């Protein structure tokens, strides 16, 4: 399995929750009556998201994407006899 980078260059504007989520006693689902928690707006750049928030009077904070830490390893190294990491499933 390989992790792709499709749609990773998008910026998402999410609203903060006005109230805490509640657990439904019958089914155990978590729910909220806050409709804004369901809204996610996508933008092509951080500047576009920032302009939208400022134009609509929405307080915002920008979280920069973190660099992914990737382990360089090929599939065949899973079966190497000198493997130093334990084999787990």
N, C-alpha and C positions, 0 to 999 in steps of 0.2 A: 504494500500500500504506500502511496506517495501523497504527501500533503501538497496541494497546489496553492498558487498565489492568486487565483482568480478572485476578483472583486475585493482585493485587499487595499486598493488605492482609493477607496471611498471614505468619506467622512460622514459620521452619523450624529445627528442631533437627537438626544433622548431627554425627555422631561423628567425632572425629579418627582418622586412620589409625594403626593400631598398627605397620604395616610399609609399606615403599615398594612401589609397584606394579612389576611385572616385565613385560618384553616377551617374548612367546612367540616363540621363534626360528623356528618353522615358519610361522606365520600373520602374525606382527607385531602381534598384539593386545596390549593392556596388560591385565594381570589382577592379582588379589590374592587371597590366601586369607583375608583379613580380612573376615568377614561383616558387621561393623558398618559398613563403608564403603558398604553397600547400603541402610542404613536411614536414612530421612528422615522425621521426625515433623512434622506441620503443626499449628499452633495459631492461634487467632483473635486472640490478643494477645501482646505481649511478656511481660506478667505471667504469663499461663498457661504459657508456655514456661519461664519462670524458676522458677515454683512446681514444675513437673514435674521440672526438673533438680535442684532442691534436695531434693525428696522422695526422689529416687532416688540421691542422692549423686554426681551428674554435674557435673564442673567445666565451667563455661560462660563464654562471653564474648558480649556483645551487640554486633552491628554494626548501627548505625542506617542506614536507607536513605538513599541520596544523592539530592539533588534532580536531576531530569533536565534537561539543557540541551537545549532545543528551538530549532531555527532556524525562525523565522516566515517561511514562503514558500509561495506557492500554486503549483499545477501549471503554470499558464500562464507563470510567471516563468522556467521552464526554457527557454523559447523567446524570451525578450526580446532585442531587438537591443542593448540596453545592458548586457548581462549582464557582471558583473565577474569572476565565478568561472569557471574553465575548464570546458568540457563534457567529462565523462568517462563512460565506461560501466563 
